[in-house]
Amino acid sequence: MLYYLFKYLEETFALPGAGVFEYISFRAAGAVITSLIISLLFGNRWINYLNKKQVGETIRDLGLEGQLEKQGTPTMGGLIILASIFIPTLLFAELDNIYIQLMLFTTAWLGLLGFTDDYIKVFKKNKNGLKGTYKITGQFTLGLVVGLVMYFNPAVVVREKVQPSQEIVVNMEETGPSSNFDIDERHSLKTTIPFFKNNEFDYAILLKWMGDGYEKWAFLIFIPIVIFIIMAVSNGANLTDGMDGLATGTSAIIGLTLGILAWVSGNIIFADYLNIMYLPNVGELTIYISAFVGATIGFLWFNAYPAQVFMGDTGSLSLGGIIAVFAIIIRKELLIPILCGIFLAESLSVILQVGYFKYTKKKFGEGKRIFLMSPLHHHYQKKGYSEPKIVMRFLIIGLMLSVLTIVTLKLR
């Protein structure tokens, strides 16, 4: 909204300084500062309100050190994160941008899904919360919407690198760095694949066996992949939310990395230097992800050990889904196993634990376990490590994975 206001003031009245709102860097800085202020101011008020209403977390006794001390800690703090994302984005972003619209829809949809689950747990006193089938249906629906928009919306385009040949001569001195890209913007299902010299992968190629015209059926493979990624990352973030500051800190690191990737992908000079696809209009997402990073860091102020508030599913389901959709939009979803390695490890620990227990119980009559407890962070807690030490070490690993993700742009 501020973007449109100052654009109007500049065009109509030539207001000095109003043109600064044209710069993504300035608006991104404004978004992160605003989100921090909102999270800190709104956070205190919301926590006090939750305490008055006695909206506390019910803790099951799993035999973990310091666990029962968290009994009664307010939950549903994810609303702090959501408000700190929404307001700065609405203030500083171009709201007619299809990518911004898609991210706002994702935030609202998963926020509502998570809030419903928390509401049932806290106010309806049903510890099971929203039925699993409803959660899966909600995530599936989001994936379907995102997949359809990415595939069919005409505003979702790329400009690919020109491959120099005898017919195509690239002269940057004459035409500038944009000459390294196709002049025309085109719809494409290409994405970035790490560690390969030609680091672009087209999902449509998986249907090449169908013969001529296979490209028009590419949505049959693309949309299910989008749905799977969103469901996997969203649930991975949910599983990671088991220690004070773990999911929040990890998400902040991931968000910062995605912001860098969005910045370079949406800037024709950086895209040219890094030899990656140039994605027109995707640079605007830098404003959104700046608000996201500010919101997670601001929430960490209250969620760091010992936590004053838990985010609940309102936050954890939203964080994972936001990360997944953002990565899909900027064509970096195949980097998720590296970037979101913490989420992946947490999810795999649960899958392996449950699968091995069922297998051994069926085969030997007694279930056995791989880990002392899952998700993975509880395994280390069972081994006697303190909660702050586990969280800090996980965050250090997350930071290392973040650096590796960025390095993959040139490591081929």
N, C-alpha and C positions, 0 to 999 in steps of 0.2 A: 504493500500500500504506500509506504514511504517512497518506494522507487517510482511509482506512477505520479505521486504528488510532486516530487522534485523534478521529474522529467517535464511535467506540465509547467512548473514554475520557470524552468530553464527555457523551454520553447516559447512560452507566452510573454514572460517578463524579463528574460535573460538574467535571472537572478545569479549574482556572482557566487560561485562555489557549488551551485546546484548540480553541475555536471559531474561532480565526484561520484554521484550515485550510479553513473554509467559503468563504473569500474567494479568488476566482480570482487577484486581483492578488498576494496573498501567495504562493500556490503557484507562480505564474509566476515571481516573483522567486527562489523557492527552486529552481525548475527551471533557470533560466539560470545561477545561481551553481554549482549542483551539476554542470551540464554542463561549465562552464569548469574546475572543479577536476578532474573526471574526465579531460577531454581533456589537461590539462597533466600530470597525474600518470601516466596510462596512456600518453600519447603518448611520453614519454621512455623508458619501459620497452619499449614496442613498437618504437620506432626502434632502440634498442640491440639488441633481439632480432633484428630484420631485418638489422642490420649484421653480427652474429655469424654469421647464416645466409647472409650474402652474397646477400640477396634484393634485387638492384639492378636498376634500369631499364636496358634495352638501348636505346641511342639511335642512330637512323639519322642519317647525316651528310647534312643538307639544306643545308649551306652557311650556317647561321645563326650569328651571333656569339654566343660563349659556350655553344653547344649541346653540344659534346663534353665540356665541363667537368661536365655533369650526368650523364655516364656513371657508372653504379654507384650512383646515389642510390636509397635504398630506396623501394620502392613498396608498394602495398596498405595505405597509410595511411588509406584510407577506413574501415577497421575502427575507428579512433579516433573518427571522426565517428559511426558507427553506435552504438558503445557509449555515447557521450556523449548520444545521443538516447534510446536505449532505457531506460537506468537511471533518469534523472530523470523520464521519463514514467511509468514503472511506479511510482515512488515517490510522485509528487505528483498524478497525474491520476485521475479517476473512470474505472475500467477497464470499467465496464458501459456507458459511452457509446459508441454505434455509430460516431461519428466518430473517436474515439480508437482504437477497434478497427481501423477501416479504415486509419488512418494507420500504425499499428503493423504491420499486414499489408503495406502498401505498402513500408515501410522494410525489413522482413525479406525480402520477395520480390525487390526490386531489389538489395538488398545481396547476397543469395545469387547472383543472376544475375551481378552484377559481380565477385563474389569468384571464381566459377567461371572467368570469363574471365581474371582476373589469375593464378589458380592455374595454368591451362594455359600461360600465357605464361612465368611465372617458374619454376615447379617442373617442368613438362613440357618446358620449353625450346622451346615452339612459339610463335613470335612472332606468329602469326596469331590466337592465342587462340580463344575460343569462336566457332563459325561464326555468321556474320551471321544466318542463318535462325533459329538458336536464340534469339539476342537478340531478334529481331523477334517471334518466337513468345511469348517471355516477356513482353515489353511488351504484346503484343496480349492475352494472357491476363489480365494485370493490368487493362488497360482494360476488358475484358469483365466482370471481377468488380466493379470499381468502378461501371460503368454499371448492372449488374443490381442492386447494393445500393442505389444512389441512386434507382433507378426503382421497385423492388419493396418495399424494406424499409419497414414502417409507421412506424418511428421517424424517418425522414427527412421532416420536415415544415417548413412555413413558416407565418408569420402575416402576411398581406398588409395593406397600408394600406386603410382604409375610404375609399371615395369619397363624400364628403358629398352628400346629395341631400335632397329633400323628405321622404323616408321615413326617412333616417338623420341624426340630429342628434348631432354630436360635442360633448360638454361636458367639457373636460379638468378644469375646476374641481371637477366632481362626481365623476368617475370616474378621474382621473389620466391620464397619458400613454398607458397601455395601451388607452384607449378609441379611439385613432386606428387601432387594428389590429382585424382580425377577432377575435372571441372564440374561434372554433374554429381549431385547428391543422389544416392540410390538406396533402395531398400535392400537389406542384406541380413542373413542369419549368421554371418561370420562373427567369431569371437576370438579372444586371445588365448593361445595355448602356450604354457611355459616351457622353456628349455629347448624349443625347436627354432632353427634358423628362420624358416618361414613360419612365423608364429601366429598365423591366422588359420582357424579351423571353421569350416562351414558345416553346420549340422545337416544341411540338405544332402551332403555327399553320402551320408549313411543310407540314403534311399536310392543311390545310383543304380542299384541292381534292378530297379523297377523299369529302367529303360528311358526313352525320350519323354520329356515332360515331368520327370520325377521331382523337379524343384517345386512345383505347385502343391505337392503333398508334404512338403517339409514340416508343416505345422503339426503333423501327426507324430513327429519325433521331438520337435522343439517344445511344444506345450507340456507334454509329460515330463520332460527334463526340468523345465521351469518349476512345475508343481513339486517335483521331488526335492529340488534344491531348497525351495522355500520351506517345505515341511521339515527337512533335515536340519537346516540351520536354526530355524525357530525353536524346534524341540531341543537342539543342542544347547542353545543359550538358556533354555528353561532348566535343563539338567545341571548346568554350570552354576546356577543361582542357588548355591547351598552354603556359601561362606560369605562373611561380611566383606563387601567390596570386590569379590572375585568376578562376578558377571559384569558389574559396572566398569571396573578397571579394564578388563579384557575388551569390552565393547568400545571403550574410549580409544584404546590403542588401534583397534581395527578400524574405527571410524576415521581416525586421523590418516591412516594409510589409504583408505578409500578416497578421502578428500584429495590426497596427492595424486592418485590415479585419475580421478575425475578432472582435476585441474589440467594435467598434461594431455589427457585424451581430448579435452575440449579446447585446447590451445593449438592452433595450427603450426606454430613454430616448434613447440616442444614435441608434438606428435611427429613432426618431420625429423627432428633430431633423434628421437628414440625409435624411429622406423615402425610406428604403430598406426593403427587406424585413427583418422581424425573424425570425431563425432560432433557434428554441428549442434550447437545449443546445449550440449551436455555439461559445459562449464558452469552453467547456472546451478547445477546440483551442488557446487562448492558451497553455496549459501546454506542449502539444507543441511549438508553434512557438518558444516561449521556449527550450526545450531545443535545438531546431534551430539557433537563432541563437547560443546559447552554444557549441554544438559546432563550428560553422563558424568562429567567432572564435577559439576555443581551438585549432583545427587550423591557423589562419592563423599562430599563434605559431611553428609549425614549418615552414609551407609558404611563408611570405613569403621574398622573394628575399634571399640564395640559399637555395633550399629544402633542408631536411634530410630531407624525405620527400615523396613524391608520393601523391596519393589513389588513383590508378589507377581502373579502371572500378568497383571496389567503392564508391568515393565518387561519381564523376561521374554514373554512371547513376542512383544513388540520389537525389542532390540534385535532378536535373531531374524525376524521377518524383514525388518528394515535393512539390515546388513545384506541379506540374501537378494532382495529386490534391487537394492542399489548396485550390487556387484553385477547383476544381470543386465541392468540398464547400461552400465559403462563397459559391457562386454569383457568382464574380468571374472566371471563366475567359475571358470576352471582353475582360478587361483585360490578359491575358497578352502580346499583341503590344506593349503599351506597357511594362508592368512588366518583362518579360523581353526588352526590346529588344536587349540585348547578345547573348543567346542567338540571337535571331532574325537579327541581322546576321551572326553567325558562320555560321549555317546557310545563309542566303541566299548568302553569299559562296562557299561550297562548291558549292551547287547551280548558281549562275550560272557559276562557273569550269568545272565539269565539263560542263555543258550547252553552253556556248559553245565549249569545246574540241572536243567531239564534233561539233557543228554545222559549225564551220569546217573540221575535218578531212574531213568527208564532202563538203562543198561545194567546198573549195579544195585538198584533198589534204594540207593542213598545218594542224595544230591551233594555234589562237591562244588567248591568255589575256587575261582582263579584269584580273586582279590579278597582282602579281608572284609571289604565292604565297597559297594559302588553307589554313586559315581566315584571316579578316581580320586577326587580330593578327599573323600571320606576314608579311602584306603590308607592314605598317608596320615590322616588324623588318628586312625586306629593304631598306626605304627608308633604313635607318640609324638609326632611333630605338632607344634603349636599352630593354631589357626592363622595368626598373622604371618608366620614364616612360610606356610604353604601358599597363602595368597600372594605374597611378595615373589616367591620363586616362580609361581605360575605366570605372574605378570612379566617377569624378566624373560621367561620363555616366549611369551606372547610378543614381547618387543623384538626378540630375535627373529621370530617368524615374520613379523612385520617388515623388518629390514630385508630379509630374504625375499619376500614378496616383491618389494620394489626393485631389488637387484635383478629379478627374473626378466625385467624389461630389456636389460642389456646382456644378460647371461644366456647365450644361445649357442 
